[in-house]
């Protein structure tokens, strides 16, 4: 697309309701079509959208696959994703059609790290189980042997994926007296390792066998799909806890449930699931699991910051510049 062809008032279709302030600003800046309801678009609506816009603003609930991209009209030149993860978008198909894809990195780092720590604290101390007992009226008073959990201080946290969120978790975890190990595609520079006081573990299998807590914080792609499969879940210690605020597809969910039911690991804190919004009913029956509805980034600040990044990406593209958050080849 040449500068002469680039629309200065692009038609933007949003697939989901966004914070009111963001919708208002987008409507002021662009020829914006807001989502009619606070629910994910069905396939027919998505097909209609990609045939009638210059910019599509999807969320993680929209499957922007190769078939959908192939059906897009010639106007579609930018997919400005509302969110950081882009595993729901076929990047190769988009590039083949000359469609730029952008995301919104960095806006949810602190919120996601907070939630990871909330899960890390909740599971071994049986916080949710205790709260349920209080609400049900089952509590009969303090006893020395009641509601015994496990201490966090002095334990080892293994972080899988040491990007922004992983590093933010490490900084928080050090404050609780945890020793930090991490596994990453590439080792961090010495200055970063020292800042977060973390030790690199090139062998993921070895780290899994050493950690009291394991936190998943890597993106989902072909390489990381079922990164924790049945074999690797079996490497976890019986007193280990697993935390996942990244993507449900990183774990072979059936194998995890088997391990939890059989007591082969101590527990899990899950904010994401393999087939959202469907949840394996067996998970709901387990007292050693804390289940959250994909809410690690659910703060007003994060949602508004995400929307602001989407707007910035669209404006830069419409003005003829490269968007600041373009997803480049090799992104993971």
C-alpha positions as CSV (number, residue, x, y, z in Angstrom):
1,X,0.0,0.0,0.0
2,X,1.4,3.4,-1.0
3,X,1.1,6.5,1.0
4,X,-1.5,7.8,-1.5
5,X,-3.6,4.6,-1.0
6,X,-3.4,4.6,2.8
7,X,-6.6,5.8,4.4
8,X,-6.2,8.7,6.7
9,X,-9.6,8.0,8.3
10,X,-9.5,4.2,8.3
11,X,-12.6,2.1,8.8
12,X,-12.0,0.2,12.1
13,X,-14.1,-2.7,13.2
14,X,-13.8,-3.8,16.9
15,X,-14.8,-7.4,17.6
16,X,-15.6,-7.0,21.3
17,X,-16.8,-4.2,23.7
18,X,-13.8,-2.2,25.1
19,X,-13.7,0.3,28.0
20,X,-16.0,3.2,27.3
21,X,-13.2,5.7,27.2
22,X,-11.3,3.7,24.6
23,X,-14.4,3.3,22.4
24,X,-15.1,7.0,22.6
25,X,-11.6,8.0,21.6
26,X,-11.5,5.5,18.7
27,X,-14.8,6.8,17.5
28,X,-13.4,10.3,17.5
29,X,-10.3,9.4,15.6
30,X,-11.5,6.8,13.1
31,X,-14.5,5.6,11.2
32,X,-15.1,3.1,14.0
33,X,-17.7,0.3,14.1
34,X,-18.2,-0.8,17.7
35,X,-19.2,-4.3,18.7
36,X,-23.0,-4.6,19.1
37,X,-22.7,-6.7,22.3
38,X,-20.2,-7.6,25.1
39,X,-19.6,-11.0,23.6
40,X,-17.3,-12.6,21.1
41,X,-18.3,-12.3,17.4
42,X,-19.4,-15.5,15.8
43,X,-17.7,-16.7,12.6
44,X,-20.2,-15.1,10.2
45,X,-19.8,-11.7,11.9
46,X,-16.0,-12.0,11.7
47,X,-16.2,-12.9,8.0
48,X,-18.4,-9.8,7.4
49,X,-16.0,-7.7,9.4
50,X,-12.8,-8.6,7.5
51,X,-14.5,-7.9,4.2
52,X,-15.5,-4.4,5.2
53,X,-12.6,-2.7,7.1
54,X,-9.1,-1.3,6.8
55,X,-8.3,-2.2,10.4
56,X,-9.6,-5.1,12.5
57,X,-9.3,-4.9,16.3
58,X,-9.7,-8.5,17.6
59,X,-9.2,-10.0,21.0
60,X,-7.9,-13.3,22.2
61,X,-11.3,-14.9,21.8
62,X,-11.3,-14.4,18.0
63,X,-9.7,-17.0,15.9
64,X,-8.1,-15.1,13.0
65,X,-7.0,-18.1,11.1
66,X,-5.8,-18.6,7.5
67,X,-9.3,-19.2,6.2
68,X,-10.6,-16.0,7.7
69,X,-7.6,-14.0,6.4
70,X,-8.0,-15.5,2.9
71,X,-11.6,-14.3,2.9
72,X,-10.6,-10.7,3.9
73,X,-11.3,-7.9,1.5
74,X,-8.5,-6.0,-0.1
75,X,-9.0,-3.1,2.3
76,X,-7.8,-5.0,5.3
77,X,-4.2,-4.0,5.9
78,X,-3.9,-3.9,9.7
79,X,-4.9,-6.3,12.5
80,X,-4.4,-4.2,15.6
81,X,-4.8,-6.9,18.3
82,X,-6.2,-5.8,21.7
83,X,-3.8,-7.8,23.8
84,X,-0.2,-9.1,23.9
85,X,-0.6,-12.7,22.9
86,X,-1.2,-13.4,19.2
87,X,-1.4,-17.1,19.1
88,X,-5.0,-16.7,17.9
89,X,-3.8,-15.0,14.7
90,X,-2.2,-16.8,11.8
91,X,0.8,-14.6,11.4
92,X,2.1,-16.4,8.3
93,X,-1.2,-16.0,6.5
94,X,-1.3,-12.3,7.5
95,X,2.2,-11.7,6.2
96,X,1.4,-13.5,2.9
97,X,-1.5,-11.1,2.4
98,X,0.6,-8.1,3.3
99,X,-1.4,-7.5,6.5
100,X,0.4,-5.9,9.4
101,X,-0.2,-7.4,12.8
102,X,0.3,-5.4,16.0
103,X,-0.1,-6.2,19.7
104,X,0.1,-4.4,23.0
105,X,3.2,-5.5,25.0
106,X,4.1,-4.3,28.4
107,X,0.8,-3.0,29.6
108,X,-0.2,-5.9,31.8
109,X,3.1,-6.9,33.3
110,X,2.5,-5.7,36.8
111,X,-1.1,-6.9,37.0
112,X,-0.2,-10.4,35.7
113,X,2.7,-10.7,38.1
114,X,0.4,-9.6,41.0
115,X,-2.0,-12.4,40.1
116,X,0.7,-15.0,39.8
117,X,1.8,-14.2,43.3
118,X,-1.8,-14.2,44.5
119,X,-2.1,-17.8,43.2
120,X,1.3,-18.8,44.6
121,X,0.2,-17.6,48.0
122,X,-3.3,-19.0,47.8
123,X,-2.6,-22.6,47.0
124,X,-0.2,-23.8,49.6
125,X,-1.9,-21.8,52.4
126,X,-5.4,-23.1,51.3
127,X,-6.8,-19.6,51.2
128,X,-9.7,-20.4,48.9
129,X,-10.6,-23.6,50.7
130,X,-10.6,-21.7,54.0
131,X,-12.8,-19.0,52.6
132,X,-15.3,-21.6,51.3
133,X,-15.5,-23.1,54.8
134,X,-16.2,-19.8,56.4
135,X,-19.1,-19.1,53.9
136,X,-20.6,-22.5,54.3
137,X,-20.6,-22.3,58.1
138,X,-18.4,-25.3,58.5
139,X,-15.8,-23.5,60.7
140,X,-16.0,-24.6,64.3
141,X,-13.1,-22.7,65.7
142,X,-9.3,-22.6,65.8
143,X,-7.4,-25.9,66.3
144,X,-3.7,-26.6,66.1
145,X,-4.1,-29.2,63.4
146,X,-6.8,-27.4,61.3
147,X,-6.2,-26.1,57.8
148,X,-2.5,-26.8,57.7
149,X,-0.8,-25.6,54.6
150,X,2.9,-25.1,53.6
151,X,5.4,-22.3,54.2
152,X,6.5,-20.3,51.2
153,X,9.6,-18.7,52.6
154,X,12.8,-20.5,51.8
155,X,11.3,-22.5,48.9
156,X,12.3,-22.5,45.2
157,X,10.3,-21.0,42.4
158,X,11.0,-22.1,38.9
159,X,9.9,-19.6,36.2
160,X,9.3,-20.8,32.7
161,X,9.6,-17.8,30.4
162,X,11.6,-14.9,31.8
163,X,10.3,-12.0,29.8
164,X,8.7,-8.9,31.4
165,X,6.1,-10.8,33.4
166,X,8.6,-13.5,34.5
167,X,11.0,-10.9,35.8
168,X,8.2,-9.0,37.6
169,X,7.2,-12.2,39.3
170,X,10.8,-12.9,40.3
171,X,11.2,-9.5,41.9
172,X,8.0,-10.1,43.9
173,X,8.9,-13.6,44.9
174,X,12.3,-12.5,46.3
175,X,10.4,-10.4,48.7
176,X,8.7,-13.5,50.1
177,X,12.1,-15.2,50.6
178,X,11.9,-17.5,47.5
179,X,14.9,-18.7,45.6
180,X,14.5,-18.1,41.9
181,X,15.4,-20.4,39.0
182,X,14.4,-19.8,35.5
183,X,14.3,-21.4,32.1
184,X,14.2,-19.3,28.9
185,X,15.0,-19.7,25.2
186,X,17.9,-17.4,25.8
187,X,19.8,-16.7,29.0
188,X,19.3,-13.1,30.3
189,X,22.2,-10.7,30.5
190,X,24.2,-10.8,33.7
191,X,22.9,-7.4,34.8
192,X,19.3,-8.6,34.5
193,X,20.0,-11.8,36.4
194,X,21.6,-9.9,39.2
195,X,18.7,-7.4,39.3
196,X,16.1,-10.2,39.8
197,X,18.5,-12.5,41.7
198,X,17.7,-15.5,39.5
199,X,19.7,-18.5,38.3
200,X,19.5,-19.7,34.7
201,X,18.5,-23.4,34.2
202,X,19.2,-24.5,30.6
203,X,17.7,-27.9,31.4
204,X,14.0,-27.5,31.9
205,X,13.5,-31.1,33.0
206,X,16.1,-30.7,35.8
207,X,14.5,-27.4,36.9
208,X,11.1,-29.1,37.2
209,X,12.5,-31.7,39.5
210,X,14.0,-29.1,41.8
211,X,11.3,-26.5,42.2
212,X,8.7,-26.2,44.9
213,X,6.7,-23.9,42.7
214,X,6.6,-23.7,38.9
215,X,5.2,-20.6,37.1
216,X,4.4,-20.7,33.4
217,X,4.9,-17.3,31.7
218,X,5.9,-18.0,28.1
219,X,3.9,-17.4,24.9
220,X,1.9,-20.2,23.3
221,X,3.2,-21.3,19.9
222,X,4.1,-24.4,18.0
223,X,7.2,-24.9,20.1
224,X,5.5,-24.4,23.5
225,X,2.3,-26.3,22.8
226,X,2.0,-28.9,25.7
227,X,5.4,-27.8,26.9
228,X,4.4,-29.4,30.2
229,X,3.2,-32.8,28.8
230,X,2.5,-36.0,30.7
231,X,6.3,-36.8,30.8
232,X,7.3,-33.4,32.2
233,X,4.4,-33.3,34.7
234,X,5.7,-36.6,36.0
235,X,9.0,-34.8,36.8
236,X,7.4,-32.5,39.3
237,X,7.8,-33.3,42.9
238,X,4.8,-34.6,44.9
239,X,5.0,-31.4,47.0
240,X,5.2,-29.0,44.1
241,X,2.7,-26.5,43.0
242,X,2.0,-25.4,39.4
243,X,0.9,-21.8,38.4
244,X,-0.3,-20.9,35.0
245,X,-1.4,-17.4,34.0
246,X,-0.1,-17.6,30.4
247,X,-2.1,-19.9,28.1
248,X,-3.9,-23.1,28.9
249,X,-2.5,-24.9,25.8
250,X,1.0,-24.8,27.4
251,X,-0.1,-27.8,29.6
252,X,-1.4,-31.2,28.6
253,X,-4.5,-30.6,30.8
254,X,-5.7,-34.2,31.1
255,X,-2.3,-35.2,32.4
256,X,-2.3,-32.4,34.9
257,X,-5.7,-33.4,36.2
258,X,-4.6,-37.0,36.5
259,X,-1.6,-35.9,38.6
260,X,-3.8,-33.7,40.8
261,X,-6.4,-36.3,41.4
262,X,-3.8,-38.9,42.2
263,X,-1.8,-36.6,44.5
264,X,1.3,-36.8,42.4
265,X,1.7,-33.0,42.7
266,X,0.5,-30.9,45.6
267,X,-1.7,-28.4,43.7
268,X,-2.2,-25.9,41.0
269,X,-3.3,-22.3,40.5
270,X,-4.9,-21.9,37.0
271,X,-6.1,-18.7,35.4
272,X,-6.2,-20.1,31.9
273,X,-7.5,-23.4,30.4
274,X,-7.0,-25.5,27.3
275,X,-10.6,-25.0,25.9
276,X,-11.8,-21.7,27.3
277,X,-14.5,-20.9,28.3
278,X,-15.1,-24.7,28.7
279,X,-13.5,-26.1,31.8
280,X,-12.9,-29.7,32.5
281,X,-15.5,-30.5,35.2
282,X,-13.0,-32.6,37.1
283,X,-11.1,-29.5,38.0
284,X,-14.1,-28.1,39.9
285,X,-14.1,-31.0,42.3
286,X,-10.5,-30.6,43.5
287,X,-9.6,-28.8,46.7
288,X,-6.0,-28.6,45.7
289,X,-6.7,-26.3,42.7
290,X,-7.5,-22.6,42.6
291,X,-9.5,-21.7,39.5
292,X,-9.8,-18.1,38.1
293,X,-11.7,-16.9,35.0
294,X,-8.7,-15.7,32.9
295,X,-8.4,-12.5,35.0
296,X,-4.7,-12.0,35.5
297,X,-4.8,-8.8,33.4
298,X,-8.3,-7.7,34.5
299,X,-7.6,-4.3,35.9
300,X,-9.1,-1.0,34.7
301,X,-5.6,0.4,34.2
302,X,-4.5,-2.5,32.1
303,X,-7.5,-2.5,29.8
304,X,-7.3,1.2,29.2
305,X,-3.5,1.1,28.6
306,X,-4.1,-1.8,26.2
307,X,-6.7,0.3,24.3
308,X,-4.3,3.3,24.2
309,X,-1.7,1.1,22.6
310,X,-4.2,-0.1,20.0
311,X,-5.0,3.5,19.2
312,X,-1.4,4.4,18.9
313,X,-0.7,1.6,16.5
314,X,-3.6,2.5,14.3
315,X,-2.7,6.2,14.2
316,X,1.0,5.5,13.3
317,X,-0.1,3.2,10.5
318,X,-2.7,5.6,9.2
319,X,-0.1,8.4,9.2
320,X,2.2,6.3,7.0
321,X,4.6,5.1,9.7
322,X,5.5,1.7,11.0
323,X,3.3,0.9,14.1
324,X,5.4,0.8,17.3
325,X,4.2,-2.6,18.3
326,X,4.3,-4.4,14.9
327,X,4.7,-8.2,15.4
328,X,7.7,-9.1,13.4
329,X,8.7,-12.5,11.9
330,X,10.0,-14.8,14.6
331,X,7.9,-13.3,17.3
332,X,7.3,-15.7,20.2
